[in-house]
Amino acid sequence: MQGDESANKGEQSEAGEREAAKQRLLAQAEAERVPVDDTTRAVPDRRWRRDQR
């Protein structure tokens, strides 16, 4: 039965590591997120239409 307990502890440890990694990724993504106010509006580039005629 001890093998089952160690396997269960290993799974719990992996689940904890996955959750910690997920939290790190979410924190990094939040830190790198650009607020909408800081973005610029894209200006359409219509030059390609002239080349297609």
VOPAGU-2260 file (C-alpha; in pm, 1 decimal, decimal comma):
REM VOPAGU-2260
SITE   aa  ch    i         X         Y         Z
SITE  MET   A    0       0,0       0,0       0,0
SITE  GLN   A    1     295,2     231,9      47,7
SITE  GLY   A    2     347,1     246,5    -330,1
SITE  ASP   A    3      -4,7     387,1    -370,8
SITE  GLU   A    4      61,7     652,9    -109,0
SITE  SER   A    5     385,1     767,6    -271,8
SITE  ALA   A    6     217,5     772,7    -614,9
SITE  ASN   A    7     -66,0     981,2    -469,5
SITE  LYS   A    8     183,4    1221,0    -309,4
SITE  GLY   A    9     366,2    1246,4    -643,2
SITE  GLU   A   10      43,1    1332,6    -821,0
SITE  GLN   A   11     -39,9    1593,8    -558,3
SITE  SER   A   12     308,7    1739,0    -591,2
SITE  GLU   A   13     275,1    1757,3    -971,7
SITE  ALA   A   14     -66,9    1916,5    -939,6
SITE  GLY   A   15      78,6    2176,9    -704,4
SITE  GLU   A   16     365,5    2246,5    -944,0
SITE  ARG   A   17     123,2    2281,1   -1235,9
SITE  GLU   A   18     -91,3    2523,8   -1037,7
SITE  ALA   A   19     215,7    2727,8    -937,0
SITE  ALA   A   20     331,7    2741,1   -1298,5
SITE  LYS   A   21     -15,5    2847,2   -1407,4
SITE  GLN   A   22     -18,1    3126,7   -1150,8
SITE  ARG   A   23     327,8    3244,7   -1264,9
SITE  LEU   A   24     211,9    3253,1   -1627,5
SITE  LEU   A   25    -103,0    3444,6   -1536,7
SITE  ALA   A   26      97,2    3694,7   -1331,4
SITE  GLN   A   27     345,6    3742,0   -1616,6
SITE  ALA   A   28      66,6    3787,7   -1870,7
SITE  GLU   A   29    -103,1    4042,5   -1646,4
SITE  ALA   A   30     224,8    4231,4   -1602,1
SITE  GLU   A   31     280,6    4243,0   -1978,9
SITE  ARG   A   32     -79,3    4336,3   -2061,3
SITE  VAL   A   33    -119,5    4671,0   -2235,5
SITE  PRO   A   34    -421,1    4873,3   -2121,0
SITE  VAL   A   35    -666,0    4969,8   -2396,0
SITE  ASP   A   36    -595,8    5338,8   -2331,9
SITE  ASP   A   37    -230,3    5286,2   -2427,6
SITE  THR   A   38    -299,3    5128,7   -2764,3
SITE  THR   A   39    -318,4    5330,5   -3080,3
SITE  ARG   A   40    -584,9    5298,3   -3341,1
SITE  ALA   A   41    -467,0    5125,0   -3654,5
SITE  VAL   A   42    -469,3    5340,8   -3965,4
SITE  PRO   A   43    -584,1    5146,6   -4271,1
SITE  ASP   A   44    -321,9    5122,9   -4541,2
SITE  ARG   A   45    -495,6    5141,4   -4876,8
SITE  ARG   A   46    -177,9    5150,9   -5087,0
SITE  TRP   A   47    -218,9    4781,7   -5176,5
SITE  ARG   A   48    -540,8    4861,5   -5363,8
SITE  ARG   A   49    -354,0    5084,2   -5610,9
SITE  ASP   A   50    -120,7    4797,3   -5696,0
SITE  GLN   A   51    -406,3    4557,7   -5773,0
SITE  ARG   A   52    -563,9    4766,7   -6050,4
